[in-house]
Amino acid sequence: MSEHYFSSRPHSAPEARRVRLVVDGRAVELTSASGVFSADHLDRGTRVLLEHAARPPATGRLLDLGCGYGPIACALAIRAPGAVVHAVDVNERALELTTANAAELGLPNVQVGRPDELDAGLRFDRIYSNPPIRVGKAALHALLATWLDRLTEDGAAHLVVQRNLGSDSLQRWLRDQGWSATRAASIQGFRILDVRREASG
Ligand SMILES: C[S@@+](CC[C@H](N)C(=O)[O-])C[C@H]1O[C@@H](n2cnc3c(N)ncnc32)[C@H](O)[C@@H]1O
């Protein structure tokens, strides 16, 4: 049976792998496993996001939307130890890996869970995401509409999307929905989109 990285329960036995990344000069290793997105290496889009997106604020509530094995959530938690980093995913194996990675790296400010486990009243100062483009346009739009709505008034989202996988049409769609969506960077075929509420008045 075929299996997507966004399966809620990958049925293949997990084969552990180690993925290395460098966060502000600190080399860290994360455990990844078959059945999660980019299990063998840090995804290029994720690397572009971590190296070129705006840095997180020192405090506040951050969200890694679609955390996979946790590279974005862990990097945010290292950079902003005074912030709370929520990491959500629909893939149970991804959640287990992110939990284990945050524990191994000594990052108590990472909180991991399924999207429906998060208190619906929580608002986020920043959302960082390498979003699941392959779920299809309708599902992706529904996902982003749900979570962008949960940004604080002056909150911002930083999304990395491959140009070939529709970053420009996603940017147009976000604008059509009334968001300010600007291209913060364009690097190695990836765009970083910064999304904020349109200034009113
Ligand atoms: C492109 S991957 C990025 C994973 C990880 N952040 C990284 O950079 O390696 C997108 C992730 O979104 C997750 N995902 C898919 N549908 C989702 C949903 N409805 N809510 C939350 N996460 C979802 C997938 O399981 C996958 O782990």
PDBQT file of the ligand as one rigid body, heavy atoms in Angstrom, charges set to zero:
ROOT
HETATM    1  C1  LIG A 301       6.458  19.652   3.941  1.00  0.00    +0.000 C 
HETATM    2  S1  LIG A 301       6.271  18.732   5.440  1.00  0.00    +0.000 S 
HETATM    3  C2  LIG A 301       7.316  19.678   6.543  1.00  0.00    +0.000 C 
HETATM    4  C3  LIG A 301       7.766  18.858   7.742  1.00  0.00    +0.000 C 
HETATM    5  C4  LIG A 301       8.809  19.545   8.644  1.00  0.00    +0.000 C 
HETATM    6  N1  LIG A 301       8.315  20.825   9.139  1.00  0.00    +0.000 N 
HETATM    7  C5  LIG A 301      10.114  19.750   7.917  1.00  0.00    +0.000 C 
HETATM    8  O1  LIG A 301      10.411  20.915   7.611  1.00  0.00    +0.000 OA
HETATM    9  O2  LIG A 301      10.813  18.767   7.647  1.00  0.00    +0.000 OA
HETATM   10  C6  LIG A 301       4.626  19.149   5.919  1.00  0.00    +0.000 C 
HETATM   11  C7  LIG A 301       4.078  18.467   7.173  1.00  0.00    +0.000 C 
HETATM   12  O3  LIG A 301       2.703  18.850   7.338  1.00  0.00    +0.000 OA
HETATM   13  C8  LIG A 301       2.008  17.775   7.904  1.00  0.00    +0.000 C 
HETATM   14  N2  LIG A 301       0.565  17.925   7.689  1.00  0.00    +0.000 N 
HETATM   15  C9  LIG A 301      -0.211  17.496   6.655  1.00  0.00    +0.000 A 
HETATM   16  N3  LIG A 301      -1.489  17.834   6.839  1.00  0.00    +0.000 NA
HETATM   17  C10 LIG A 301      -1.536  18.522   8.009  1.00  0.00    +0.000 A 
HETATM   18  C11 LIG A 301      -2.594  19.127   8.761  1.00  0.00    +0.000 A 
HETATM   19  N4  LIG A 301      -3.846  19.111   8.331  1.00  0.00    +0.000 N 
HETATM   20  N5  LIG A 301      -2.289  19.723   9.937  1.00  0.00    +0.000 NA
HETATM   21  C12 LIG A 301      -1.011  19.748  10.394  1.00  0.00    +0.000 A 
HETATM   22  N6  LIG A 301       0.030  19.184   9.718  1.00  0.00    +0.000 NA
HETATM   23  C13 LIG A 301      -0.233  18.580   8.555  1.00  0.00    +0.000 A 
HETATM   24  C14 LIG A 301       2.613  16.534   7.227  1.00  0.00    +0.000 C 
HETATM   25  O4  LIG A 301       2.370  15.365   7.954  1.00  0.00    +0.000 OA
HETATM   26  C15 LIG A 301       4.093  16.947   7.155  1.00  0.00    +0.000 C 
HETATM   27  O5  LIG A 301       4.803  16.467   8.276  1.00  0.00    +0.000 OA
ENDROOT
TORSDOF 0
